[in-house]
Amino acid sequence: MALFALIERILTARSPVLELNTERPASQIAAALELEGYRAVVVDRAPVFDKETLLHALYQGCGFPAYFGFNWDALADTLKDTEGHDARPLILLFRDFDLLRKRAPEVAELFLDIVREVGDTPAAAGTLKRLVLLQR
């Protein structure tokens, strides 16, 4: 799929969680999204396989504040926050989500539930735009 078509699909998806099959590097997709005015973060620069590694990857990648609580409530609150960080809508790119699904399925599902809840919240419309799960 051409990069332009891939970006258009990401930006026009109705669901806050989008699974895409692509061979394109996450960094290339992130760069294209940044050019469109979004804050694109590649979440899994290091392996994410449990709650602790997931929350740490999000903390580092998204530049969450130092007071981030490393729990589910803190994640939801921080993703909804329009005051404390970059004002551009956030798109999370996740390359190897299957590793998290295999090692900690309950963590993966809870994370997806939080993303769906935040993404569907009108008050958070300017913050979390979408989670894109990149499959090969």
DSSP file with accessible surface (Angstrom, degrees, kcal/mol):
  #  RESIDUE AA STRUCTURE BP1 BP2  ACC     N-H-->O    O-->H-N    N-H-->O    O-->H-N    TCO  KAPPA ALPHA  PHI   PSI    X-CA   Y-CA   Z-CA
    1    1 A M              0   0  122      0, 0.0    23,-0.1     0, 0.0     5,-0.0   0.000 360.0 360.0 360.0 135.5    0.0    0.0    0.0
    2    2 A A     >  -     0   0   60      1,-0.1     4,-2.4     4,-0.0     5,-0.2  -0.300 360.0-118.9 -62.9 148.4    1.3    3.4   -0.9
    3    3 A L  H  > S+     0   0   46      1,-0.2     4,-2.7     2,-0.2     5,-0.2   0.906 113.5  53.7 -58.2 -42.9    2.3    5.6    2.1
    4    4 A F  H  > S+     0   0  152      1,-0.2     4,-2.5     2,-0.2    -1,-0.2   0.930 110.4  46.5 -58.3 -46.0   -0.2    8.2    1.2
    5    5 A A  H  > S+     0   0   40      2,-0.2     4,-2.3     1,-0.2    -1,-0.2   0.887 111.4  52.4 -65.1 -37.7   -3.0    5.7    1.2
    6    6 A L  H  X S+     0   0    2     -4,-2.4     4,-2.2     2,-0.2    -2,-0.2   0.939 110.9  46.4 -63.2 -45.8   -1.8    4.2    4.5
    7    7 A I  H  X S+     0   0   12     -4,-2.7     4,-2.6     1,-0.2     5,-0.2   0.922 111.6  51.9 -64.4 -42.3   -1.8    7.6    6.2
    8    8 A E  H  X S+     0   0  101     -4,-2.5     4,-1.8    -5,-0.2    -1,-0.2   0.919 109.0  50.5 -61.5 -40.7   -5.2    8.4    4.8
    9    9 A R  H  X S+     0   0  119     -4,-2.3     4,-0.9     1,-0.2    -1,-0.2   0.911 111.3  48.4 -64.2 -41.4   -6.6    5.1    6.2
   10   10 A I  H >< S+     0   0    0     -4,-2.2     3,-0.6     1,-0.2    -2,-0.2   0.938 114.3  45.4 -62.4 -45.9   -5.1    5.8    9.6
   11   11 A L  H 3< S+     0   0   33     -4,-2.6    -1,-0.2     1,-0.2    -2,-0.2   0.736 117.0  43.0 -75.1 -22.0   -6.5    9.3    9.7
   12   12 A T  H 3< S+     0   0   96     -4,-1.8    -1,-0.2    -5,-0.2    -2,-0.2   0.445  81.1 123.4-105.8   0.9  -10.0    8.4    8.5
   13   13 A A    <<  -     0   0   23     -4,-0.9     5,-0.1    -3,-0.6    -3,-0.0  -0.281  53.8-147.1 -61.4 144.9  -10.6    5.2   10.5
   14   14 A R  S    S+     0   0  242      3,-0.1    -1,-0.1     2,-0.0     4,-0.1   0.805  76.2  72.6 -83.0 -31.3  -13.7    5.3   12.7
   15   15 A S  S    S-     0   0   52      2,-0.1    -2,-0.1     1,-0.1   101,-0.0  -0.607  78.2-134.0 -87.4 146.1  -12.4    3.2   15.5
   16   16 A P  S    S+     0   0    8      0, 0.0   115,-3.3     0, 0.0     2,-0.5   0.698  98.1  58.1 -68.0 -18.1   -9.7    4.4   18.0
   17   17 A V  E     +a  131   0A  15    113,-0.2     2,-0.4   115,-0.1   115,-0.2  -0.968  69.3 179.3-117.3 125.5   -7.9    1.1   17.4
   18   18 A L  E     -a  132   0A  20    113,-2.7   115,-3.2    -2,-0.5     2,-0.5  -0.990  15.2-156.3-129.3 127.1   -6.8    0.2   13.9
   19   19 A E  E     -a  133   0A  91     -2,-0.4     2,-0.4   113,-0.2   115,-0.2  -0.919  19.4-177.5-103.0 127.2   -5.0   -3.0   12.9
   20   20 A L  E     -a  134   0A   2    113,-2.7   115,-4.0    -2,-0.5     2,-0.6  -0.980  24.2-140.9-127.3 138.8   -3.0   -2.7    9.6
   21   21 A N  E     +a  135   0A 130     -2,-0.4     2,-0.3   113,-0.2   115,-0.2  -0.863  45.6 139.4 -94.5 119.8   -1.0   -5.1    7.6
   22   22 A T        -     0   0   15    113,-3.0    -2,-0.1    -2,-0.6     0, 0.0  -0.980  51.1-151.4-158.9 149.6    2.1   -3.4    6.3
   23   23 A E        +     0   0  137     -2,-0.3   113,-0.1   113,-0.1     3,-0.1   0.455  65.0 117.0 -96.1  -6.5    5.8   -3.9    5.7
   24   24 A R  S    S-     0   0   74      1,-0.1    -2,-0.1   -23,-0.1     2,-0.1  -0.366  75.6-105.7 -64.8 139.6    6.5   -0.2    6.1
   25   25 A P    >>  -     0   0   66      0, 0.0     4,-1.8     0, 0.0     3,-0.5  -0.373  20.6-127.7 -64.2 142.3    8.7    0.7    9.0
   26   26 A A  H 3> S+     0   0    3      1,-0.2     4,-2.9     2,-0.2     5,-0.2   0.862 109.4  59.5 -58.9 -35.2    6.9    2.3   11.9
   27   27 A S  H 3> S+     0   0   84      1,-0.2     4,-2.3     2,-0.2    -1,-0.2   0.875 104.3  49.8 -64.2 -35.7    9.4    5.2   11.8
   28   28 A Q  H <> S+     0   0   76     -3,-0.5     4,-2.0     2,-0.2    -1,-0.2   0.913 112.3  47.0 -68.5 -41.8    8.4    6.0    8.2
   29   29 A I  H  X S+     0   0    0     -4,-1.8     4,-2.3     2,-0.2    -2,-0.2   0.925 112.0  51.1 -64.8 -43.6    4.7    6.0    9.1
   30   30 A A  H  X S+     0   0   12     -4,-2.9     4,-2.5     1,-0.2    10,-0.2   0.918 108.6  51.2 -60.5 -43.6    5.4    8.2   12.1
   31   31 A A  H  X S+     0   0   55     -4,-2.3     4,-1.9     1,-0.2    -1,-0.2   0.909 110.4  48.9 -62.2 -41.0    7.4   10.7   10.1
   32   32 A A  H  X S+     0   0   16     -4,-2.0     4,-1.0     1,-0.2    -1,-0.2   0.898 111.4  49.4 -66.0 -40.2    4.5   11.0    7.5
   33   33 A L  H  <>S+     0   0    0     -4,-2.3     5,-2.1     1,-0.2     3,-0.4   0.888 107.6  54.7 -65.4 -38.2    2.0   11.5   10.3
   34   34 A E  H ><5S+     0   0   69     -4,-2.5     3,-1.8     1,-0.2    -1,-0.2   0.905 104.0  55.0 -61.5 -40.0    4.2   14.2   11.9
   35   35 A L  H 3<5S+     0   0  154     -4,-1.9    -1,-0.2     1,-0.3    -2,-0.2   0.789 103.5  56.5 -63.9 -25.6    4.2   16.0    8.5
   36   36 A E  T 3<5S-     0   0  112     -4,-1.0    -1,-0.3    -3,-0.4    -2,-0.2   0.401 128.5 -98.0 -85.2  -1.0    0.4   15.9    8.7
   37   37 A G  T < 5S+     0   0   40     -3,-1.8     2,-0.3     1,-0.3    -3,-0.2   0.619  83.0 124.3  97.6  14.0    0.4   17.7   12.1
   38   38 A Y      < -     0   0   46     -5,-2.1     2,-0.8    50,-0.1    -1,-0.3  -0.692  63.7-122.9-103.6 158.2    0.0   14.7   14.4
   39   39 A R  E     -b   90   0A  19     50,-2.8    52,-2.6    -2,-0.3     2,-0.5  -0.884  35.3-169.0 -98.3 104.2    2.2   13.6   17.3
   40   40 A A  E     -b   91   0A  10     -2,-0.8     2,-0.5   -10,-0.2    52,-0.2  -0.857   4.5-171.6-102.6 128.1    3.1   10.0   16.3
   41   41 A V  E     -b   92   0A   8     50,-2.5    52,-3.3    -2,-0.5     2,-0.8  -0.976  20.1-144.6-124.1 125.1    4.8    7.8   18.8
   42   42 A V  E     -b   93   0A  10     -2,-0.5     3,-0.4    50,-0.2    52,-0.2  -0.808  20.6-167.9 -84.1 114.1    6.3    4.4   18.2
   43   43 A V        +     0   0    4     50,-2.9     2,-1.2    -2,-0.8     3,-0.4   0.919  69.4  53.8 -74.6 -46.7    5.4    2.6   21.4
   44   44 A D        +     0   0    5     49,-0.5    -1,-0.2     1,-0.2     4,-0.1  -0.413  51.4 139.3 -99.9  65.8    7.5   -0.6   21.3
   45   45 A R  S    S+     0   0  176     -2,-1.2    -1,-0.2    -3,-0.4    -2,-0.1   0.779  84.4  30.2 -72.6 -26.2   11.0    0.5   20.6
   46   46 A A  S    S-     0   0   65     -3,-0.4    11,-0.0     7,-0.1    -1,-0.0  -0.895 118.3 -72.0-121.6 158.3   12.0   -2.2   23.2
   47   47 A P        -     0   0   90      0, 0.0     2,-0.5     0, 0.0    -2,-0.1  -0.231  42.9-157.3 -56.2 134.3   10.0   -5.3   23.7
   48   48 A V        +     0   0    4     48,-0.2    52,-0.1     1,-0.1     3,-0.1  -0.974  32.1 145.8-114.1 116.7    6.7   -4.8   25.5
   49   49 A F        +     0   0   61     -2,-0.5     2,-0.3     1,-0.2    -1,-0.1   0.392  59.2  18.8-137.2   0.9    5.5   -8.0   27.2
   50   50 A D  S  > S-     0   0   53      1,-0.1     4,-2.3    57,-0.1     5,-0.2  -0.932  88.3 -83.4-158.8 179.7    3.7   -7.0   30.4
   51   51 A K  H  > S+     0   0   75     -2,-0.3     4,-2.8     1,-0.2     5,-0.3   0.914 122.9  51.6 -59.4 -44.9    2.0   -4.2   32.2
   52   52 A E  H  > S+     0   0  151      1,-0.2     4,-2.2     2,-0.2    -1,-0.2   0.932 113.0  43.1 -61.5 -47.4    5.2   -2.7   33.5
   53   53 A T  H  > S+     0   0   30      2,-0.2     4,-2.4     1,-0.2    -1,-0.2   0.869 114.3  52.2 -69.7 -33.2    7.0   -2.7   30.2
   54   54 A L  H  X S+     0   0    0     -4,-2.3     4,-2.4     2,-0.2     5,-0.2   0.963 112.1  43.9 -64.7 -52.0    3.9   -1.3   28.4
   55   55 A L  H  X S+     0   0    3     -4,-2.8     4,-2.6     1,-0.2    -2,-0.2   0.890 114.7  50.2 -63.3 -36.6    3.4    1.6   30.9
   56   56 A H  H  X S+     0   0   82     -4,-2.2     4,-2.7    -5,-0.3     5,-0.3   0.917 110.0  50.1 -67.5 -41.2    7.2    2.4   30.8
   57   57 A A  H  X S+     0   0   14     -4,-2.4     4,-2.8     1,-0.2     5,-0.3   0.907 113.5  45.9 -63.5 -40.8    7.2    2.4   27.0
   58   58 A L  H  X S+     0   0    1     -4,-2.4     4,-2.4     2,-0.2     6,-0.4   0.914 111.6  52.3 -66.7 -42.6    4.2    4.7   26.9
   59   59 A Y  H  X>S+     0   0   64     -4,-2.6     5,-1.6    -5,-0.2     4,-0.8   0.942 117.7  37.4 -57.2 -49.7    5.8    7.0   29.6
   60   60 A Q  H  <5S+     0   0  134     -4,-2.7     3,-0.3     3,-0.2    -2,-0.2   0.941 119.8  45.3 -69.8 -49.7    9.1    7.3   27.6
   61   61 A G  H  <5S+     0   0   24     -4,-2.8    -3,-0.2    -5,-0.3    -2,-0.2   0.883 120.2  38.3 -65.4 -39.8    7.6    7.4   24.1
   62   62 A C  H  <5S-     0   0    7     -4,-2.4    -1,-0.2    -5,-0.3    -2,-0.2   0.553 104.4-123.9 -89.2 -10.1    4.9    9.9   24.9
   63   63 A G  T  <5 -     0   0   51     -4,-0.8    -3,-0.2    -3,-0.3    -4,-0.1   0.916  37.8-169.0  67.5  42.0    6.9   12.0   27.3
   64   64 A F      < -     0   0   12     -5,-1.6    -1,-0.1    -6,-0.4     4,-0.0  -0.242  31.6 -87.3 -60.6 155.1    4.4   11.7   30.1
   65   65 A P    >   -     0   0   26      0, 0.0     3,-2.2     0, 0.0    -1,-0.1  -0.190  35.7-109.5 -64.7 157.8    5.0   13.9   33.1
   66   66 A A  T 3  S+     0   0   90      1,-0.3    -2,-0.1    -3,-0.1    -7,-0.0   0.776 116.9  61.5 -59.8 -26.6    7.3   12.9   35.9
   67   67 A Y  T 3  S+     0   0  176      2,-0.0    -1,-0.3     0, 0.0    -3,-0.0   0.394  71.4 138.1 -84.2   6.3    4.3   12.4   38.3
   68   68 A F    <   -     0   0   10     -3,-2.2     7,-0.1     1,-0.1     6,-0.0  -0.279  50.1-143.7 -53.7 132.1    2.8    9.7   36.0
   69   69 A G        -     0   0   43      2,-0.1    -1,-0.1     1,-0.0     3,-0.1   0.467  18.4-130.1 -86.5  -2.5    1.6    7.0   38.3
   70   70 A F  S    S+     0   0   84      1,-0.2     2,-0.3   -15,-0.1   -15,-0.1   0.910  71.9 104.2  53.1  46.0    2.3    3.9   36.3
   71   71 A N  S  > S-     0   0   64    -16,-0.1     4,-2.1     1,-0.1    -1,-0.2  -0.917  86.1 -98.8-144.6 171.8   -1.2    2.4   36.7
   72   72 A W  H  > S+     0   0   40     -2,-0.3     4,-2.5     1,-0.2     5,-0.2   0.885 120.2  50.8 -64.0 -40.5   -4.2    2.1   34.5
   73   73 A D  H  > S+     0   0  122      1,-0.2     4,-2.7     2,-0.2    -1,-0.2   0.920 110.3  49.9 -64.0 -41.0   -6.0    5.1   35.9
   74   74 A A  H  > S+     0   0   13      2,-0.2     4,-2.7     1,-0.2     5,-0.2   0.898 110.2  51.5 -64.2 -38.6   -3.0    7.3   35.4
   75   75 A L  H  X S+     0   0    0     -4,-2.1     4,-2.6     2,-0.2     5,-0.2   0.957 111.7  45.5 -62.4 -50.7   -2.7    6.1   31.8
   76   76 A A  H  X S+     0   0   11     -4,-2.5     4,-1.5     1,-0.2    -2,-0.2   0.935 115.3  47.3 -58.9 -46.4   -6.3    7.0   31.1
   77   77 A D  H  X S+     0   0  103     -4,-2.7     4,-1.1     1,-0.2    -1,-0.2   0.906 113.1  48.2 -62.4 -42.5   -6.0   10.4   32.8
   78   78 A T  H  < S+     0   0   11     -4,-2.7     3,-0.3     1,-0.2    -1,-0.2   0.892 109.7  51.8 -69.1 -38.1   -2.8   11.2   31.0
   79   79 A L  H  < S+     0   0    3     -4,-2.6    49,-0.8     1,-0.2    -1,-0.2   0.802 112.9  46.5 -67.7 -26.7   -4.1   10.2   27.6
   80   80 A K  H  < S+     0   0   68     -4,-1.5     2,-0.2    -5,-0.2    -1,-0.2   0.666  87.3 110.9 -84.3 -19.4   -7.2   12.5   28.2
   81   81 A D     <  +     0   0   40     -4,-1.1     4,-0.1    -3,-0.3    -3,-0.0  -0.396  37.1 175.4 -66.1 122.4   -5.1   15.4   29.4
   82   82 A T  S    S+     0   0   72     -2,-0.2    -1,-0.2     2,-0.1    -4,-0.0   0.473  74.1  54.5-100.9  -4.2   -5.1   18.3   27.0
   83   83 A E  S    S+     0   0  162      1,-0.1     4,-0.1     4,-0.0    -1,-0.1   0.836  95.4  57.7 -97.2 -37.8   -3.1   20.7   29.2
   84   84 A G  S    S+     0   0   49     -6,-0.1     2,-0.2     2,-0.1    -1,-0.1   0.440 106.1  15.1 -87.4   1.0    0.1   18.9   30.2
   85   85 A H  S    S-     0   0   39      1,-0.1   -22,-0.1    -4,-0.1   -21,-0.1  -0.828 103.1 -24.1-153.6-171.1    1.8   18.1   26.9
   86   86 A D        -     0   0   62     -2,-0.2    -1,-0.1     1,-0.2   -47,-0.1  -0.166  52.1-142.5 -45.2 128.4    2.1   18.6   23.2
   87   87 A A        +     0   0   83     -4,-0.1    -1,-0.2     2,-0.1     3,-0.1   0.600  66.7 106.8 -79.4 -10.7   -1.3   19.8   21.9
   88   88 A R  S    S-     0   0   80      1,-0.1   -50,-0.1   -50,-0.1   -51,-0.1  -0.386  86.0 -93.9 -68.2 145.9   -1.2   17.9   18.6
   89   89 A P        -     0   0   36      0, 0.0   -50,-2.8     0, 0.0     2,-0.4  -0.359  45.6-125.1 -59.4 139.0   -3.5   14.8   18.4
   90   90 A L  E     -bc  39 128A   4     37,-3.8    39,-3.4   -52,-0.2    40,-1.5  -0.727  24.2-173.0 -95.4 133.2   -1.6   11.7   19.4
   91   91 A I  E     -bc  40 130A   0    -52,-2.6   -50,-2.5    -2,-0.4     2,-0.5  -0.993  13.0-153.1-122.9 120.0   -1.3    8.6   17.3
   92   92 A L  E     -bc  41 131A   0     38,-2.6    40,-3.4    -2,-0.5     2,-0.5  -0.823   5.4-159.1 -93.1 130.2    0.3    5.6   18.9
   93   93 A L  E     -bc  42 132A   0    -52,-3.3   -50,-2.9    -2,-0.5   -49,-0.5  -0.948   7.7-173.5-111.1 127.3    2.0    3.1   16.6
   94   94 A F  E     - c   0 133A   0     38,-2.9    40,-2.8    -2,-0.5     3,-0.4  -0.967   7.8-179.7-125.9 113.3    2.6   -0.4   17.9
   95   95 A R  S    S+     0   0   70     -2,-0.5     3,-0.2     1,-0.2    -1,-0.1   0.885  79.3  29.8 -80.8 -43.8    4.7   -2.8   15.8
   96   96 A D    >>  +     0   0   84      1,-0.2     3,-1.3     2,-0.1     4,-0.8  -0.334  65.1 142.9-119.5  52.8    4.7   -6.0   17.9
   97   97 A F  H 3>  +     0   0    1     -3,-0.4     4,-2.5    37,-0.3     3,-0.3   0.792  65.6  72.2 -64.4 -26.0    1.5   -6.0   19.8
   98   98 A D  H 3> S+     0   0   62      1,-0.2     4,-2.3     2,-0.2    -1,-0.3   0.829  90.1  59.5 -60.1 -31.4    1.2   -9.8   19.3
   99   99 A L  H <> S+     0   0   62     -3,-1.3     4,-2.6     2,-0.2     5,-0.3   0.941 108.7  43.4 -61.7 -44.8    4.0  -10.2   21.8
  100  100 A L  H  X S+     0   0    0     -4,-0.8     4,-2.8    -3,-0.3     8,-0.4   0.922 112.6  53.2 -66.0 -42.0    2.0   -8.5   24.5
  101  101 A R  H  < S+     0   0   61     -4,-2.5    -1,-0.2     1,-0.2    -2,-0.2   0.869 114.4  42.1 -60.3 -37.5   -1.2  -10.4   23.5
  102  102 A K  H  < S+     0   0  167     -4,-2.3    -2,-0.2    -5,-0.2    -1,-0.2   0.906 121.5  37.7 -76.2 -44.1    0.7  -13.7   23.8
  103  103 A R  H  < S+     0   0  155     -4,-2.6    -2,-0.2     1,-0.2    -3,-0.2   0.818 137.6  10.5 -80.7 -32.8    2.6  -13.0   27.1
  104  104 A A     X  +     0   0    6     -4,-2.8     4,-2.4    -5,-0.3     3,-0.5  -0.512  64.9 169.9-147.2  71.7   -0.1  -11.0   28.9
  105  105 A P  H  > S+     0   0   69      0, 0.0     4,-2.5     0, 0.0     5,-0.2   0.858  81.3  53.9 -58.3 -35.2   -3.5  -11.2   27.1
  106  106 A E  H  > S+     0   0  130      2,-0.2     4,-2.1     1,-0.2     5,-0.2   0.884 109.6  48.4 -68.3 -33.9   -5.4   -9.6   30.0
  107  107 A V  H  > S+     0   0   16     -3,-0.5     4,-2.7     2,-0.2     5,-0.2   0.928 111.1  50.9 -68.3 -44.5   -3.0   -6.6   29.9
  108  108 A A  H  X S+     0   0    0     -4,-2.4     4,-2.4    -8,-0.4    -2,-0.2   0.930 112.5  45.9 -59.5 -45.8   -3.4   -6.3   26.1
  109  109 A E  H  X S+     0   0   87     -4,-2.5     4,-2.4     2,-0.2    -1,-0.2   0.894 112.4  49.8 -67.3 -39.4   -7.2   -6.3   26.3
  110  110 A L  H  X S+     0   0   69     -4,-2.1     4,-2.4     2,-0.2    -1,-0.2   0.922 110.8  50.4 -65.6 -41.6   -7.3   -3.8   29.2
  111  111 A F  H  X S+     0   0    0     -4,-2.7     4,-2.6     2,-0.2    -2,-0.2   0.938 111.1  48.6 -59.9 -46.3   -4.9   -1.5   27.3
  112  112 A L  H  X S+     0   0    0     -4,-2.4     4,-2.7     1,-0.2    -2,-0.2   0.903 109.7  52.8 -62.2 -39.2   -7.2   -1.7   24.2
  113  113 A D  H  X S+     0   0   82     -4,-2.4     4,-2.6     2,-0.2    -1,-0.2   0.910 109.7  48.4 -61.5 -42.6  -10.2   -1.0   26.4
  114  114 A I  H  X S+     0   0   12     -4,-2.4     4,-3.0     2,-0.2     5,-0.3   0.933 111.6  49.2 -63.9 -45.1   -8.6    2.1   27.8
  115  115 A V  H  X S+     0   0    0     -4,-2.6     4,-3.1     1,-0.2    -2,-0.2   0.928 112.6  47.9 -61.5 -43.2   -7.6    3.3   24.3
  116  116 A R  H  X S+     0   0   85     -4,-2.7     4,-1.7     2,-0.2    -1,-0.2   0.926 113.4  47.9 -62.9 -44.4  -11.1    2.7   23.0
  117  117 A E  H  < S+     0   0  111     -4,-2.6     4,-0.4     2,-0.2    -2,-0.2   0.944 116.8  41.7 -62.4 -47.9  -12.6    4.5   26.0
  118  118 A V  H >< S+     0   0    0     -4,-3.0     3,-1.3     1,-0.2     6,-0.2   0.930 114.3  52.1 -66.1 -43.7  -10.3    7.5   25.7
  119  119 A G  H 3< S+     0   0   25     -4,-3.1    -1,-0.2    -5,-0.3    -2,-0.2   0.785 110.9  47.9 -64.7 -26.5  -10.6    7.6   22.0
  120  120 A D  T 3< S+     0   0  111     -4,-1.7    -1,-0.3    -5,-0.2    -2,-0.2   0.449  87.1 104.0 -92.5  -1.1  -14.4    7.7   22.2
  121  121 A T    X   -     0   0   37     -3,-1.3     3,-1.4    -4,-0.4     4,-0.2  -0.724  63.9-149.9 -84.7 117.5  -14.5   10.4   24.8
  122  122 A P  G >  S+     0   0  117      0, 0.0     3,-1.7     0, 0.0     4,-0.2   0.871  96.4  58.4 -55.6 -36.2  -15.5   13.7   23.2
  123  123 A A  G 3  S+     0   0   86      1,-0.3     3,-0.4     2,-0.1    -5,-0.0   0.770 106.2  49.6 -65.9 -22.7  -13.4   15.7   25.7
  124  124 A A  G X  S+     0   0    1     -3,-1.4     3,-2.3    -6,-0.2     4,-0.3   0.310  75.7 111.9 -97.5  11.4  -10.3   13.8   24.6
  125  125 A A  T <  S+     0   0   71     -3,-1.7    -1,-0.2     1,-0.3    -2,-0.1   0.799  78.8  48.1 -58.2 -30.1  -10.9   14.5   20.9
  126  126 A G  T 3  S+     0   0   42     -3,-0.4    -1,-0.3    -4,-0.2     3,-0.1   0.495 116.0  44.5 -88.8  -1.9   -7.9   16.7   20.7
  127  127 A T  S <  S+     0   0    4     -3,-2.3   -37,-3.8     1,-0.3     2,-0.6   0.680 110.1  28.2-106.0 -95.1   -5.5   14.3   22.5
  128  128 A L  E     + c   0  90A   4    -49,-0.8    -1,-0.3    -4,-0.3   -37,-0.2  -0.580  58.7 170.3 -75.9 117.4   -5.5   10.6   21.7
  129  129 A K  E     -     0   0A  66    -39,-3.4     2,-0.3    -2,-0.6   -38,-0.2   0.881  57.0 -27.1 -91.3 -46.5   -6.5   10.2   18.1
  130  130 A R  E     - c   0  91A  12    -40,-1.5   -38,-2.6     2,-0.0     2,-0.5  -0.987  39.5-132.0-169.4 152.3   -5.8    6.5   17.5
  131  131 A L  E     -ac  17  92A   0   -115,-3.3  -113,-2.7    -2,-0.3     2,-0.6  -0.976  27.5-161.4-110.5 123.2   -3.8    3.4   18.3
  132  132 A V  E     -ac  18  93A   0    -40,-3.4   -38,-2.9    -2,-0.5     2,-0.7  -0.944   4.8-157.7-111.6 119.0   -2.4    1.7   15.2
  133  133 A L  E     -ac  19  94A   0   -115,-3.2  -113,-2.7    -2,-0.6     2,-0.6  -0.866  13.6-150.7 -96.1 112.5   -1.4   -1.9   15.5
  134  134 A L  E     -a   20   0A   8    -40,-2.8     2,-0.3    -2,-0.7   -37,-0.3  -0.748  15.6-173.1 -90.4 119.0    1.1   -2.7   12.7
  135  135 A Q  E      a   21   0A  26   -115,-4.0  -113,-3.0    -2,-0.6   -39,-0.1  -0.811 360.0 360.0-108.4 152.3    1.0   -6.3   11.5
  136  136 A R              0   0  165     -2,-0.3  -113,-0.1  -115,-0.2  -115,-0.0  -0.763 360.0 360.0-107.9 360.0    3.3   -7.9    9.0
